[in-house]
Amino acid sequence: MDLLEKLRRKQARIVVIGLGYVGLPLAVEKARAGFHVVGIDSNPDRVEMVNEGCNYIGDVVSEDLATVVSDGRLRATSSFEPVAEADVVTICVPTPLDRHKQPDTSYIERVVEASLPHLHAGQLVVLESTTYPGTTEEVIRPRIESLGLKVGEDIFLAFSPERVDPGNARYRTRNTPKVIGGVTPQCTEIAKALYESILEGDVCVVSSPRAAEMTKLLENVFRIVNISLVNELSLLCERMGIDIWEVIDAAKTKPFGYMPFYPGPGLGGHCIPLDPFYLSWKAKEYGFSTRFIELAGQINDGMPEHVVERTMELLNDRGIALRGASILLVGVAYKKDIDDLRESPAVKIGDLLLQRGALLSYHDPNIPGARMGTHELRSIPLHPDALAAADLVLITTGHSDVDYEAVVRHAQQVFDTRNATQGIQSPKIVRLGSGTK
Ligand SMILES: NC(=O)c1ccc[n+]([C@@H]2O[C@H](COP(=O)([O-])OP(=O)(O)OC[C@H]3O[C@@H](n4cnc5c(N)ncnc54)[C@H](O)[C@@H]3O)[C@@H](O)[C@H]2O)c1
């Protein structure tokens, strides 16, 4: 039976490499669709948890994971040997930036190298990690072809970006449309058959892996640029004594040609602060400077420092020095209702406050412990006494599970960088982007 037929009959065996925020939901969806899936991860704790049916990713429905594991449709391992038995191999490993803000594709390279001894004719390999246009054909294809296999004839290769939006209750892996670009039309056809047999969302085909890689980056560049635009306007609004939140609410009543983006204390997560710089780096190869991305990076990178300066001013107005002041951060995850601390601006702000001598504590219902600078902190309960004892409560992420009425009632002063206190009237509240100067 050929691979297309196996996919249509859900008899293909699938390997997912990297069982993180992207890979675990995908592995579960593939298993739920009826495929036999093996997840490969170098982290033995994650392997053990999957094999015990224990969920560790917020967007995965725990019962779904437990069911596919107990039904024998999903198992995990740290060995790459299951690649030999697989019909489909999907790669979902990290793509960080190095210290010089240059793409670090070493995770992709390492897992491809580890798979090579097991790859053979008749398989489909799909890269899902976010990366610069050209990675699939420049980094993966030559390695596969070094085995003597011709991509598009013997073995099939495609890129399909992952669009998961952690914490989004409406759009999950299952119902989010998927973009696919294969190296050849046959690669695309097989990859399309894979995703159509798993997901409910539409499948959008583009002409090449490079076009699919660029599509993902366009989506993320669009976000970083628009967030930086509204962050810049929020700084101006502070000076002009205009409330940016009111302005955005008014602007979004326009039913066409406008989409709201909101200011905040800085960018966080594994995607928006990093991915656009993959494109900047690649653009240099073409003698091209991606000025929008660079400018957006500068504006967004300055936001944590701005929040700290504003905190200092607010305390100063009350005759309190930041050195020795007690600051309670509320919400430290990088965005609302998730448990992910990666690149979180709250951590940068916490570090800056500690460097300036503040006495720091934090509360986050989803993050039990966090390292800020050289300090290891534990989330404290949001008790009225703790709120009242803080010289200033700084809301760095607005979670649904926090009672902001109570925060405002008990706090001495609240600096809200997320408009989490929207609708609450109190002279104690100062909002980012709503000026008092
Ligand atoms: N998290 C998101 O919201 C999101 C959204 C869209 C795209 N992406 C992209 O998806 C990719 C993966 O991101 P993520 O958030 O799932 O990362 P993650 O860190 O949550 O998961 C990656 C997993 O890969 C494993 N891993 C690392 N090296 C390995 C190796 N050599 N062999 C086997 N396993 C290995 C890690 O142990 C980890 O479990 C990145 O390129 C990211 O940019 C992420």
The ligand as a Tripos MOL2 file, in Angstrom:
@<TRIPOS>MOLECULE
LIG
   44    48     1     0     0
SMALL
NO_CHARGES

@<TRIPOS>ATOM
      1 N1          4.8760   27.5370   21.6650 N.am      1 LIG1
      2 C1          4.1840   28.1400   20.7190 C.2       1 LIG1
      3 O1          3.2180   28.8330   21.0070 O.2       1 LIG1
      4 C2          4.5380   27.9640   19.2510 C.ar      1 LIG1
      5 C3          3.6020   28.3440   18.2880 C.ar      1 LIG1
      6 C4          3.8930   28.1760   16.9420 C.ar      1 LIG1
      7 C5          5.1500   27.6810   16.5800 C.ar      1 LIG1
      8 N2          6.0660   27.3470   17.5260 N.ar      1 LIG1
      9 C6          7.3550   26.8110   17.0740 C.3       1 LIG1
     10 O2          7.3630   25.4000   17.2730 O.3       1 LIG1
     11 C7          8.6880   24.9540   17.6150 C.3       1 LIG1
     12 C8          8.6610   24.2080   18.9270 C.3       1 LIG1
     13 O3          8.2510   25.1020   19.9480 O.3       1 LIG1
     14 P1          7.6540   24.6150   21.3290 P.3       1 LIG1
     15 O4          7.0470   25.8110   21.9520 O.co2     1 LIG1
     16 O5          6.8190   23.3820   21.1370 O.co2     1 LIG1
     17 O6          9.0020   24.2110   22.0890 O.3       1 LIG1
     18 P2          9.0890   23.3650   23.4630 P.3       1 LIG1
     19 O7         10.3980   23.7670   24.0750 O.co2     1 LIG1
     20 O8          7.8460   23.4910   24.2240 O.co2     1 LIG1
     21 O9          9.1900   21.8740   22.9550 O.3       1 LIG1
     22 C9         10.2700   21.3750   22.2420 C.3       1 LIG1
     23 C10        10.5140   19.9410   22.6900 C.3       1 LIG1
     24 O10        11.5910   19.4320   21.9070 O.3       1 LIG1
     25 C11        12.3770   18.6090   22.7460 C.3       1 LIG1
     26 N3         13.7110   18.4620   22.1960 N.ar      1 LIG1
     27 C12        14.7150   19.3660   22.1720 C.ar      1 LIG1
     28 N4         15.8120   18.8390   21.5980 N.ar      1 LIG1
     29 C13        15.4870   17.5700   21.2420 C.ar      1 LIG1
     30 C14        16.2080   16.5180   20.6350 C.ar      1 LIG1
     31 N5         17.4740   16.6620   20.2390 N.pl3     1 LIG1
     32 N6         15.5670   15.3510   20.4460 N.ar      1 LIG1
     33 C15        14.2880   15.1720   20.8360 C.ar      1 LIG1
     34 N7         13.5550   16.1410   21.4380 N.ar      1 LIG1
     35 C16        14.1510   17.3260   21.6220 C.ar      1 LIG1
     36 C17        12.3650   19.3230   24.0800 C.3       1 LIG1
     37 O11        12.6940   18.4610   25.1600 O.3       1 LIG1
     38 C18        10.9160   19.8190   24.1540 C.3       1 LIG1
     39 O12        10.0650   18.8980   24.8110 O.3       1 LIG1
     40 C19         9.5480   26.2130   17.6210 C.3       1 LIG1
     41 O13        10.1520   26.3710   16.3740 O.3       1 LIG1
     42 C20         8.5370   27.3200   17.8610 C.3       1 LIG1
     43 O14         9.0000   28.5630   17.3500 O.3       1 LIG1
     44 C21         5.7650   27.4580   18.8620 C.ar      1 LIG1
@<TRIPOS>BOND
     1     1     2 1
     2     2     3 2
     3     2     4 1
     4     4     5 ar
     5     4    44 ar
     6     5     6 ar
     7     6     7 ar
     8     7     8 ar
     9     8     9 1
    10     8    44 ar
    11     9    10 1
    12     9    42 1
    13    10    11 1
    14    11    12 1
    15    11    40 1
    16    12    13 1
    17    13    14 1
    18    14    15 2
    19    14    16 1
    20    14    17 1
    21    17    18 1
    22    18    19 2
    23    18    20 1
    24    18    21 1
    25    21    22 1
    26    22    23 1
    27    23    24 1
    28    23    38 1
    29    24    25 1
    30    25    26 1
    31    25    36 1
    32    26    27 ar
    33    26    35 ar
    34    27    28 ar
    35    28    29 ar
    36    29    30 ar
    37    29    35 ar
    38    30    31 1
    39    30    32 ar
    40    32    33 ar
    41    33    34 ar
    42    34    35 ar
    43    36    37 1
    44    36    38 1
    45    38    39 1
    46    40    41 1
    47    40    42 1
    48    42    43 1
@<TRIPOS>SUBSTRUCTURE
     1 LIG1         1 GROUP 0 **** ****
